[in-house]
Amino acid sequence: MNRWGPLLLIALLLAGFVMVANAIIGVKLLELRVKISRERILNYELSSRVLKEKFLLLMQDQKQAFDSEVRQNLLESSIMNDRDPDALTLDLNERIGYWVINLIRPLALKPFLQLLADQEQLIMMKYAFFMERNRRYDKAIDKYKDLQELLPRDNSDARGFVLLHLGYCQAITGATNEAIEGLELVQADFAGSHYAQTAAVLLDLLRDARQAQAELEKEDLSNIEKARRLYALSRFKASIALFRKEKSLSAMDEYRLARSLEETGQVKKAIADYMRIVQQNRDSVAVLEANRRLLLIGNFYGGGQQVRQMAEKKARDLGDDKAVDVVVEVAANRRKDVILEEIREKANSLTPESKADPMLRELGAEIEESISLEEKLIDDRMQMLDRIYFPRIEVPRQRIDRPLDPIDIPDQGDFLTANPSLKGIQEDNLVSSARLFGNLLLQISLRDQRILQGEELLLQGDQLLVRKSDSQFSIPLDLVGTVQIPQPDADANAFFLVQSTDASQLKTRQIMINAEGQWILRLVSGDERVLQTDQIRQVVIP
């Protein structure tokens, strides 16, 4: 028996060695699996590119940014918005190797493996980025600062990501000096990387804007003029302070204030202001822009279902169908935010001894608080949402000093003979309720590529009043490009009437408005007629 004892011991040692070696190899493979999973989920390089494009868009061009902002949301939904639950699922062999390695590493003066802690940091990063994407910059900044303290001071991708996005959030909220300091650190520690390249772009824009603001302060301008200039420079925090000093604001200035609030993370206040602009309907351009912001907030920035539905309905009423179609299509194709579900699941599965308790419980509480606040905001606004409408605008009555000339319509008889009630019109009913061309509508193509429709157009100063069924709205004349009856819906003989201020009528197939504001009419006869804006009173389909 004693003779077999050493052999048995050797066999046990060899078996143990094989098991431990196999477990260690399993842990190394686990590390590789976790690293690959993190790279796939985080997508650091794409996040840097998207961040750079987003900041360029915000700082350089706010007027033509709608389509680009929608596209950015689609790209951002693929960053830090995936799950790989199997990446950290340890089998028995890997658990043995994990503990063996952590027993040995202190002997070699190496830190413990922190795979579980790394996973907790990943959740915090995803949460911070989720808050950044939804413009809750205060919460994002807090979490990025926590991560800055937790992460080792090395040149890891995680640290580069955190410093870069922390700088971005600080820049947006007006903490320019802190943002510049952090971005300069990114440039120094990550030289030659995509982090440094993005930081360089942000720094150049921030320094230019800061210098422009300093020069602006020296100019002798009113508060409202300075506020508008600061808004154009994307110095949103400074513009808010000046806008609020004014006792009354124009509709467009109210929109600029609301947009500044949104861009600095005060989304709930911005929603309320946008709703008021839409409800008051003082300026058609401000209404359109405010409703587009509600459309984006409702679909992409956590505004809620009611805000989304209200904005989509109003956009249809405004003829902004293209914007709705683009947003709805992108919203349907963007990835669902998985971080909410992930945090809830992990918070519900906590054990008392888990070191992650404080962090996960805090994140879970913050998410529930954020969601409940959004629901309360929507509930509080429901009555106002139901009352938002586009009030009818009283059309000034215009007296005609003589009866309208009869209209000769080929193959369809005399229009006035067929409608004797129209003969001898002296007062306000310029258009009969019985329309010759059925339900055809005028198509108004705007210079910003939008297309509107209406039954009747009336000029009122520098505004064009568009009437459609029981609703009407106005648009600035300088936005209008062409007016025509859309094909192929139109009858081959269809035309519309341009009524001038001298009470004459021109049967027209198309109107083009040039840069000088002249109306070029393509008549049914094939001729062209050029009229000045002040010569036109009304455009209708007979």
C-alpha positions as CSV (number, residue, x, y, z in Angstrom):
1,M,0.0,0.0,0.0
2,N,2.8,2.4,0.9
3,R,4.4,1.6,-2.4
4,W,1.3,2.9,-4.3
5,G,1.0,6.0,-2.1
6,P,3.6,8.2,-3.9
7,L,2.3,7.1,-7.3
8,L,-1.2,8.0,-6.3
9,L,0.0,11.4,-5.0
10,I,1.9,12.1,-8.2
11,A,-1.2,11.1,-10.3
12,L,-3.4,13.5,-8.2
13,L,-0.9,16.3,-8.6
14,L,-0.7,15.7,-12.4
15,A,-4.5,15.6,-12.6
16,G,-4.7,18.8,-10.5
17,F,-2.1,20.5,-12.6
18,V,-4.0,19.6,-15.8
19,M,-7.2,20.9,-14.3
20,V,-5.7,24.1,-13.2
21,A,-3.8,24.7,-16.5
22,N,-7.1,24.0,-18.3
23,A,-8.9,26.4,-16.0
24,I,-6.3,29.1,-16.5
25,I,-6.5,28.7,-20.3
26,G,-10.3,28.9,-20.0
27,V,-9.9,32.2,-18.1
28,K,-7.6,33.6,-20.7
29,L,-10.1,32.7,-23.4
30,L,-12.8,34.3,-21.2
31,E,-10.7,37.6,-21.1
32,L,-10.4,37.5,-24.9
33,R,-14.2,36.8,-25.2
34,V,-15.0,39.8,-22.9
35,K,-12.6,42.1,-24.8
36,I,-14.2,41.1,-28.1
37,S,-17.6,41.6,-26.7
38,R,-16.7,45.0,-25.3
39,E,-15.2,46.2,-28.6
40,R,-18.4,45.0,-30.5
41,I,-20.8,46.7,-28.0
42,L,-18.9,49.9,-27.4
43,N,-17.7,50.7,-31.0
44,Y,-15.3,53.4,-29.8
45,E,-14.2,54.6,-33.2
46,L,-17.7,55.0,-34.5
47,S,-18.6,56.9,-31.4
48,S,-15.8,59.4,-31.9
49,R,-16.7,60.0,-35.5
50,V,-20.4,60.5,-34.7
51,L,-19.5,62.8,-31.8
52,K,-17.3,64.9,-34.1
53,E,-20.0,65.2,-36.8
54,K,-22.7,66.0,-34.2
55,F,-20.6,68.9,-32.8
56,L,-19.7,70.2,-36.2
57,L,-23.4,70.2,-37.1
58,L,-24.4,72.0,-34.0
59,M,-21.8,74.7,-34.1
60,Q,-21.8,75.4,-37.8
61,D,-25.3,75.0,-39.2
62,Q,-28.5,74.9,-37.3
63,K,-31.0,75.7,-40.1
64,Q,-30.3,72.8,-42.4
65,A,-29.5,70.2,-39.7
66,F,-32.8,68.3,-39.5
67,D,-32.1,65.4,-41.9
68,S,-28.5,65.1,-40.6
69,E,-29.7,65.0,-37.0
70,V,-32.1,62.2,-37.8
71,R,-29.3,60.3,-39.5
72,Q,-27.1,60.8,-36.5
73,N,-29.7,59.3,-34.2
74,L,-29.7,56.1,-36.3
75,L,-25.9,55.8,-36.0
76,E,-25.9,56.6,-32.3
77,S,-28.4,53.8,-31.7
78,S,-25.7,51.3,-32.7
79,I,-23.2,52.6,-30.1
80,M,-23.2,51.0,-26.6
81,N,-26.6,49.6,-27.3
82,D,-26.2,45.9,-27.5
83,R,-26.1,43.0,-25.0
84,D,-23.9,39.9,-24.8
85,P,-25.1,38.1,-21.7
86,D,-23.0,35.0,-22.5
87,A,-19.7,37.0,-22.4
88,L,-19.5,36.8,-18.6
89,T,-21.2,33.5,-18.1
90,L,-18.5,31.4,-16.3
91,D,-18.7,27.6,-16.2
92,L,-17.2,25.6,-13.3
93,N,-13.8,25.3,-15.0
94,E,-13.5,29.0,-15.7
95,R,-14.5,29.8,-12.1
96,I,-11.7,27.6,-10.8
97,G,-9.2,29.3,-13.1
98,Y,-10.5,32.8,-12.1
99,W,-9.9,32.1,-8.4
100,V,-6.5,30.4,-9.0
101,I,-5.2,33.3,-11.1
102,N,-6.4,35.9,-8.5
103,L,-4.6,33.9,-5.8
104,I,-1.3,33.9,-7.8
105,R,-1.3,37.4,-9.2
106,P,-0.5,39.2,-5.9
107,L,2.6,37.0,-5.5
108,A,3.8,38.5,-8.8
109,L,2.8,42.0,-7.7
110,K,0.0,42.2,-10.2
111,P,-3.5,43.5,-9.6
112,F,-6.5,41.1,-9.4
113,L,-8.5,40.4,-12.5
114,Q,-11.6,42.5,-12.3
115,L,-13.8,41.0,-15.0
116,L,-17.0,41.5,-12.9
117,A,-16.0,45.0,-12.0
118,D,-15.2,45.8,-15.6
119,Q,-18.7,44.7,-16.5
120,E,-20.1,47.1,-13.9
121,Q,-18.1,49.9,-15.4
122,L,-19.4,48.9,-18.8
123,I,-23.0,49.3,-17.5
124,M,-22.1,52.7,-16.1
125,M,-20.6,53.8,-19.5
126,K,-23.7,52.6,-21.4
127,Y,-25.9,54.4,-18.9
128,A,-23.9,57.7,-19.2
129,F,-24.0,57.5,-23.0
130,F,-27.8,56.8,-22.9
131,M,-28.3,59.9,-20.8
132,E,-26.0,61.9,-23.2
133,R,-28.0,60.7,-26.2
134,N,-31.3,61.7,-24.5
135,R,-29.8,65.2,-23.6
136,R,-29.9,64.6,-19.9
137,Y,-26.4,66.1,-19.7
138,D,-26.4,66.7,-15.9
139,K,-26.8,62.9,-15.2
140,A,-24.3,62.0,-18.0
141,I,-21.7,64.4,-16.6
142,D,-22.1,62.9,-13.1
143,K,-21.6,59.4,-14.4
144,Y,-18.7,60.3,-16.6
145,K,-16.9,61.9,-13.7
146,D,-17.5,58.8,-11.5
147,L,-16.0,56.7,-14.3
148,Q,-13.1,59.0,-14.6
149,E,-12.3,58.3,-10.9
150,L,-12.9,54.5,-11.2
151,L,-10.9,53.8,-14.4
152,P,-7.2,53.3,-14.2
153,R,-5.1,56.3,-15.4
154,D,-3.9,54.5,-18.5
155,N,-4.4,55.0,-22.2
156,S,-7.3,52.5,-22.4
157,D,-10.2,53.0,-24.9
158,A,-12.6,53.2,-22.0
159,R,-10.8,56.2,-20.5
160,G,-10.4,57.9,-23.8
161,F,-14.2,57.5,-24.5
162,V,-15.1,58.9,-21.0
163,L,-12.8,61.9,-21.2
164,L,-14.0,62.8,-24.7
165,H,-17.7,62.5,-24.0
166,L,-17.3,64.3,-20.7
167,G,-15.7,67.2,-22.6
168,Y,-18.5,67.2,-25.1
169,C,-21.2,67.3,-22.4
170,Q,-19.4,70.1,-20.5
171,A,-19.1,72.1,-23.8
172,I,-22.8,71.8,-24.5
173,T,-23.9,72.9,-21.1
174,G,-21.6,76.0,-21.1
175,A,-18.7,74.8,-18.9
176,T,-16.3,75.8,-21.7
177,N,-13.1,76.1,-19.6
178,E,-13.6,72.6,-18.0
179,A,-14.4,71.2,-21.4
180,I,-11.2,72.6,-23.0
181,E,-9.1,71.4,-20.1
182,G,-10.5,67.8,-20.5
183,L,-10.2,67.8,-24.3
184,E,-6.6,69.0,-24.0
185,L,-5.9,66.0,-21.8
186,V,-7.4,63.7,-24.4
187,Q,-5.1,65.2,-27.0
188,A,-2.0,64.7,-24.8
189,D,-2.8,61.2,-23.6
190,F,-4.2,59.7,-26.8
191,A,-2.0,61.5,-29.5
192,G,-2.5,60.0,-32.9
193,S,-5.8,58.2,-32.1
194,H,-9.3,59.0,-33.2
195,Y,-9.9,60.3,-29.7
196,A,-7.3,63.0,-30.3
197,Q,-8.6,63.8,-33.7
198,T,-12.1,64.4,-32.5
199,A,-10.8,66.4,-29.5
200,A,-8.9,68.6,-31.8
201,V,-12.0,69.4,-33.8
202,L,-14.0,70.2,-30.7
203,L,-11.2,72.3,-29.3
204,D,-10.9,74.4,-32.4
205,L,-14.7,75.1,-32.5
206,L,-14.8,75.9,-28.8
207,R,-11.9,78.3,-28.9
208,D,-13.3,80.1,-32.0
209,A,-16.7,80.4,-30.4
210,R,-15.2,81.6,-27.1
211,Q,-13.2,84.3,-29.0
212,A,-16.3,85.3,-31.0
213,Q,-18.3,85.7,-27.8
214,A,-15.5,87.8,-26.2
215,E,-15.6,90.1,-29.3
216,L,-19.3,90.3,-29.2
217,E,-19.3,91.5,-25.6
218,K,-17.3,94.6,-26.8
219,E,-20.0,95.6,-29.3
220,D,-22.7,98.1,-28.5
221,L,-25.7,95.8,-29.0
222,S,-29.0,95.3,-27.3
223,N,-29.6,92.2,-25.2
224,I,-31.9,90.7,-27.8
225,E,-29.3,91.2,-30.6
226,K,-26.6,89.7,-28.4
227,A,-28.8,86.8,-27.5
228,R,-29.5,86.1,-31.2
229,R,-25.8,86.3,-32.1
230,L,-24.8,84.0,-29.2
231,Y,-27.5,81.5,-30.3
232,A,-26.0,81.6,-33.8
233,L,-22.6,80.8,-32.2
234,S,-24.2,77.9,-30.3
235,R,-23.3,79.6,-27.0
236,F,-26.6,78.4,-25.6
237,K,-26.1,79.0,-21.9
238,A,-25.2,82.6,-22.4
239,S,-28.0,83.2,-24.9
240,I,-30.6,81.8,-22.4
241,A,-29.6,84.4,-19.8
242,L,-30.0,87.3,-22.3
243,F,-33.3,86.0,-23.7
244,R,-34.8,85.8,-20.2
245,K,-34.0,89.5,-19.6
246,E,-36.5,90.5,-22.2
247,K,-40.1,91.2,-21.1
248,S,-41.5,89.9,-24.4
249,L,-40.1,87.8,-27.2
250,S,-41.0,87.3,-30.8
251,A,-42.1,83.8,-31.8
252,M,-38.8,83.0,-33.4
253,D,-36.9,84.3,-30.3
254,E,-39.1,82.1,-28.1
255,Y,-38.1,79.2,-30.4
256,R,-34.4,80.1,-30.0
257,L,-34.8,80.2,-26.2
258,A,-36.6,76.8,-26.2
259,R,-33.9,75.3,-28.5
260,S,-31.2,76.7,-26.2
261,L,-32.9,75.0,-23.2
262,E,-33.1,71.7,-25.1
263,E,-29.5,71.8,-26.2
264,T,-28.3,72.5,-22.6
265,G,-30.2,69.5,-21.3
266,Q,-33.3,71.2,-20.0
267,V,-35.6,69.1,-22.2
268,K,-38.7,69.2,-20.1
269,K,-38.7,73.0,-20.1
270,A,-38.0,73.0,-23.8
271,I,-41.0,70.7,-24.5
272,A,-43.3,73.1,-22.6
273,D,-42.0,76.1,-24.6
274,Y,-42.3,74.3,-27.9
275,M,-45.9,73.3,-27.2
276,R,-46.7,76.9,-26.3
277,I,-45.2,78.2,-29.6
278,V,-47.2,75.6,-31.6
279,Q,-50.4,76.5,-29.7
280,Q,-50.1,80.2,-30.1
281,N,-49.4,80.0,-33.9
282,R,-48.0,83.5,-34.1
283,D,-45.3,82.7,-36.7
284,S,-45.6,79.9,-39.2
285,V,-41.8,79.4,-39.4
286,A,-41.5,79.2,-35.6
287,V,-44.5,76.8,-35.4
288,L,-42.9,74.5,-38.0
289,E,-39.5,74.5,-36.4
290,A,-40.9,74.0,-32.9
291,N,-43.1,71.1,-34.0
292,R,-40.1,69.5,-35.7
293,R,-38.2,69.7,-32.4
294,L,-41.2,68.0,-30.7
295,L,-41.1,65.4,-33.4
296,L,-37.5,64.6,-32.7
297,I,-37.9,64.7,-28.9
298,G,-40.9,62.4,-29.1
299,N,-39.2,59.9,-31.3
300,F,-35.5,60.0,-30.2
301,Y,-35.1,62.0,-26.9
302,G,-37.5,60.4,-24.5
303,G,-40.4,62.8,-25.0
304,G,-43.0,60.0,-24.8
305,Q,-45.8,58.6,-27.0
306,Q,-48.2,61.6,-26.6
307,V,-45.7,64.2,-27.6
308,R,-44.7,62.0,-30.6
309,Q,-48.3,61.5,-31.7
310,M,-49.2,65.2,-31.3
311,A,-46.1,66.3,-33.2
312,E,-46.8,63.9,-36.1
313,K,-50.4,65.0,-36.4
314,K,-49.5,68.7,-36.4
315,A,-46.7,68.1,-38.9
316,R,-49.3,66.5,-41.3
317,D,-51.6,69.5,-40.8
318,L,-48.7,71.8,-41.7
319,G,-47.9,69.8,-44.8
320,D,-44.6,68.7,-43.3
321,D,-45.2,65.1,-44.4
322,K,-41.6,64.5,-45.6
323,A,-40.2,65.3,-42.2
324,V,-42.7,62.9,-40.5
325,D,-41.9,60.1,-43.0
326,V,-38.2,60.4,-42.5
327,V,-38.4,60.5,-38.7
328,V,-40.9,57.6,-38.5
329,E,-38.8,55.5,-40.9
330,V,-35.6,56.1,-38.9
331,A,-37.3,55.5,-35.6
332,A,-38.6,52.2,-36.8
333,N,-35.1,51.1,-37.9
334,R,-33.0,52.4,-34.9
335,R,-32.1,49.9,-32.2
336,K,-34.2,49.8,-29.0
337,D,-32.3,51.1,-25.9
338,V,-31.4,47.9,-24.1
339,I,-29.6,49.6,-21.1
340,L,-32.9,50.3,-19.3
341,E,-33.8,46.6,-19.4
342,E,-30.3,45.6,-18.5
343,I,-30.1,47.8,-15.4
344,R,-33.5,46.7,-14.2
345,E,-32.6,43.0,-14.5
346,K,-29.3,43.4,-12.7
347,A,-30.8,45.6,-10.0
348,N,-33.5,43.1,-9.3
349,S,-31.0,40.2,-9.1
350,L,-28.7,41.9,-6.5
351,T,-27.4,40.1,-3.5
352,P,-26.7,41.8,-0.2
353,E,-23.0,41.0,-0.4
354,S,-22.6,42.3,-3.9
355,K,-20.2,45.2,-4.2
356,A,-22.2,46.5,-7.1
357,D,-25.2,47.1,-4.8
358,P,-24.8,50.9,-4.4
359,M,-24.0,51.6,-8.1
360,L,-26.8,49.4,-9.6
361,R,-29.4,50.5,-7.0
362,E,-28.6,54.1,-7.7
363,L,-28.8,53.6,-11.5
364,G,-32.1,51.7,-11.1
365,A,-33.5,54.4,-9.0
366,E,-32.4,57.2,-11.4
367,I,-34.0,55.4,-14.3
368,E,-37.3,54.9,-12.5
369,E,-37.3,58.5,-11.4
370,S,-36.5,59.7,-15.0
371,I,-39.3,57.6,-16.4
372,S,-41.8,58.7,-13.8
373,L,-41.0,62.4,-14.4
374,E,-41.5,61.9,-18.1
375,E,-44.9,60.3,-17.5
376,K,-45.9,63.1,-15.1
377,L,-44.9,65.7,-17.7
378,I,-47.0,64.0,-20.3
379,D,-50.0,63.6,-17.9
380,D,-49.7,67.3,-16.9
381,R,-49.7,68.4,-20.5
382,M,-52.5,66.2,-21.8
383,Q,-55.2,68.8,-21.6
384,M,-52.9,71.3,-23.4
385,L,-52.1,68.8,-26.1
386,D,-55.8,68.3,-26.8
387,R,-56.2,72.1,-27.2
388,I,-53.3,72.7,-29.6
389,Y,-54.7,73.8,-32.9
390,F,-54.1,76.2,-35.7
391,P,-56.6,79.0,-35.2
392,R,-58.5,80.3,-38.1
393,I,-57.1,83.6,-39.4
394,E,-59.7,86.2,-40.4
395,V,-59.2,87.0,-44.1
396,P,-59.7,90.7,-44.9
397,R,-62.7,91.2,-47.2
398,Q,-61.8,92.8,-50.4
399,R,-64.4,94.6,-52.5
400,I,-64.6,94.1,-56.2
401,D,-65.8,97.1,-58.1
402,R,-67.2,95.2,-61.1
403,P,-68.5,91.7,-61.8
404,L,-66.0,89.0,-62.6
405,D,-65.3,88.4,-66.2
406,P,-66.8,85.2,-67.6
407,I,-64.3,82.4,-68.0
408,D,-64.2,80.6,-71.3
409,I,-63.6,76.9,-70.5
410,P,-63.2,74.7,-73.7
411,D,-65.8,71.9,-74.0
412,Q,-67.3,72.5,-70.7
413,G,-69.7,75.4,-71.4
414,D,-69.7,78.9,-69.9
415,F,-68.8,78.7,-66.2
416,L,-70.9,81.7,-65.2
417,T,-73.9,80.5,-67.3
418,A,-73.7,77.1,-65.5
419,N,-73.4,78.9,-62.2
420,P,-75.8,82.0,-62.4
421,S,-75.5,82.6,-58.7
422,L,-72.0,83.9,-59.4
423,K,-73.1,86.7,-61.7
424,G,-72.9,90.2,-60.4
425,I,-70.7,89.3,-57.4
426,Q,-70.0,92.6,-55.5
427,E,-68.8,91.4,-52.1
428,D,-66.5,89.0,-50.4
429,N,-67.3,85.5,-51.9
430,L,-64.5,85.4,-54.3
431,V,-64.7,81.6,-54.8
432,S,-67.8,79.5,-55.3
433,S,-68.3,76.5,-53.0
434,A,-69.1,74.5,-56.2
435,R,-65.7,73.8,-57.7
436,L,-65.2,73.1,-61.3
437,F,-62.3,70.8,-60.9
438,G,-63.6,68.7,-58.1
439,N,-61.2,68.1,-55.2
440,L,-57.9,69.1,-56.8
441,L,-55.5,71.0,-54.6
442,L,-52.8,73.6,-55.3
443,Q,-49.3,72.2,-54.7
444,I,-46.9,74.8,-53.1
445,S,-43.3,73.8,-53.3
446,L,-41.0,75.6,-50.8
447,R,-37.4,76.5,-51.3
448,D,-36.5,74.1,-48.4
449,Q,-37.9,71.1,-50.3
450,R,-41.1,70.9,-48.3
451,I,-44.4,70.6,-50.2
452,L,-47.7,72.0,-49.0
453,Q,-51.2,71.8,-50.4
454,G,-54.2,74.1,-50.2
455,E,-57.4,75.1,-52.0
456,E,-56.9,78.8,-52.0
457,L,-53.9,81.2,-51.5
458,L,-54.3,84.8,-50.3
459,L,-51.5,87.4,-50.1
460,Q,-51.3,89.3,-46.9
461,G,-48.2,91.6,-46.8
462,D,-45.1,89.4,-46.8
463,Q,-47.1,86.3,-45.8
464,L,-49.0,83.8,-48.0
465,L,-52.2,82.5,-46.4
466,V,-53.0,78.9,-47.4
467,R,-56.5,77.8,-46.9
468,K,-57.5,74.1,-46.9
469,S,-60.9,72.7,-45.9
470,D,-61.6,74.0,-42.5
471,S,-58.0,74.9,-41.6
472,Q,-55.6,77.6,-42.7
473,F,-52.0,78.7,-42.0
474,S,-49.5,81.3,-43.3
475,I,-46.0,81.0,-44.6
476,P,-43.4,83.7,-45.5
477,L,-43.6,84.6,-49.2
478,D,-39.8,84.3,-49.6
479,L,-40.1,80.6,-48.9
480,V,-42.3,79.9,-51.9
481,G,-40.8,78.5,-55.0
482,T,-43.6,77.3,-57.3
483,V,-47.4,76.8,-57.3
484,Q,-49.0,74.3,-59.5
485,I,-51.7,71.5,-59.7
486,P,-49.9,68.2,-59.1
487,Q,-49.7,65.7,-61.9
488,P,-50.9,63.1,-62.8
489,D,-53.9,63.8,-60.5
490,A,-54.9,66.8,-62.5
491,D,-57.3,66.8,-65.4
492,A,-55.6,67.7,-68.7
493,N,-57.7,70.9,-68.9
494,A,-57.3,71.8,-65.2
495,F,-56.0,75.3,-64.4
496,F,-56.2,77.7,-61.5
497,L,-57.0,81.4,-61.4
498,V,-54.6,84.2,-60.4
499,Q,-56.7,87.2,-59.4
500,S,-54.8,90.5,-59.5
501,T,-55.5,93.7,-57.6
502,D,-57.1,95.2,-60.6
503,A,-59.8,92.5,-60.5
504,S,-58.6,90.7,-63.6
505,Q,-58.1,86.9,-63.7
506,L,-55.5,84.9,-65.4
507,K,-56.0,81.2,-66.2
508,T,-52.7,79.7,-65.2
509,R,-51.1,76.2,-65.1
510,Q,-47.9,77.1,-63.1
511,I,-46.4,79.9,-61.1
512,M,-42.7,80.3,-60.5
513,I,-41.4,83.0,-58.0
514,N,-37.8,84.1,-58.7
515,A,-35.2,85.6,-56.4
516,E,-36.5,89.1,-57.0
517,G,-40.0,88.2,-55.9
518,Q,-41.5,88.4,-59.3
519,W,-44.3,85.9,-60.1
520,I,-43.8,84.3,-63.5
521,L,-47.2,82.8,-64.7
522,R,-47.4,80.1,-67.3
523,L,-50.8,80.7,-68.8
524,V,-53.2,78.1,-70.3
525,S,-52.6,79.9,-73.7
526,G,-48.9,79.0,-73.5
527,D,-47.8,82.6,-72.9
528,E,-45.9,83.8,-69.9
529,R,-46.9,86.8,-67.7
530,V,-44.7,88.5,-65.1
531,L,-46.4,90.2,-62.2
532,Q,-45.0,91.8,-59.1
533,T,-46.1,90.5,-55.7
534,D,-48.2,93.6,-54.9
535,Q,-50.2,93.0,-58.1
536,I,-51.5,89.6,-56.9
537,R,-54.4,89.2,-54.5
538,Q,-55.5,85.6,-54.6
539,V,-54.9,82.2,-56.2
540,V,-57.7,79.7,-56.4
541,I,-58.9,76.6,-58.2
542,P,-62.3,77.3,-59.9
